Amino acid sequence: MLDATPAPDLDLLLAPGDQAEFVALCAWTTRLGRIERSWLYVVLHQGHGPWTHAYRVVPDRRPGHLAVFLERAEAGDRRAALADWLRERAAAADGRR
């Protein structure tokens, strides 16, 4: 895991009543072998019933822009389970370097 840096602004992902939780900042190795500095979040969305999404947010090539990847989604409040899943994936991604 990496040291703390300023967190990205998640306003575009969140609707009123949604809850975002920071999970980790890591060096994520993609399937193509590229290493991306990534912020990991779980978000409980309430809009159409509760859904939990696991997101990975990375700085885009364009300065000041972010890319957001939906890594997994599950019905209900699954924040703890998806946070654990993200941590496991981050540890595995760190190990592929």
N, C-alpha and C positions, 0 to 999 in steps of 0.2 A: 504494500500500500504506500501511497505517496504522502508527503507532508501536505498540510492544509493550504489551500489557495482560495481566492474568492469564489464563492458558489455562483453557479449560473442562475439567471433569472428564469423561473419556471412559470411566469404569469400566463404564457400562451397555452400551457398544458392544463391549467387549473380553472375550474369553474367554481362559483360560490358553493361552499360546503365540501369541496374536495380537500383532502389532507395529503401533503407530501412529506415523506420522511427520507432524510439523507441516509445512505447505507455505507458508502465508501468512496474514496478517491483512489484510483489505481491506474497502473499501466496495463491496459487490456490488449492482449494479442488477438487480432482478428483471425478469421479462418484463412485469410490470405497471407498471414504472417506479419502484417503491419502492426506496430505497437502504437496505441492511441491512449493519450491521457484521458481518462474517463471518470465522470462523476456518476455514481450509481444511486438511483432513487426508487422507492416504491411509492405509488400514489393510489389512494383510495378515492375512486370516482363515485359520485352519488347520483349522477344525472338520470340514468335509466335503471335504477337499482344499483346496489353496491357491486362494483368491479374493482379488482386490484390489478394494477399494471406495474411491471418492472421495467424501468427505463434506464438507458445508458446515454449520457449527454457528453458530447465531445466538441472541442473547438473546431469550427469549420475552417477550410482553407482561406475563406474570406475574412479578414480581420473584423472582429466584433460580432460575428455570426456563430451560431451553434447548430450542430446536427443532433437530432434526437432519434434514438433507436428504441423501438418497443421490443424488448427481449422476450417478454412473456406476459400473458394475461390470464386471470382466473376469476370466476364468479365469486362474489362474496368478499368479506374482509379477510384477506389472506396475506396481510402485510408481513407478519412474522415469518411465515413460510417462504414467501418470495424474497424477503431480505436475506434469509439463510441461503436460498438458492443462488442469489446474486453473489454473496460472499464466496460460496463454493466455486462458482464460475470464475470469479476474479482471481482466486487462488490458483485455479487450474490454468487460467490465461497467463498469470505471472510465471507459472512453471514451464510454459512452452518456450520461453525465451532462451 
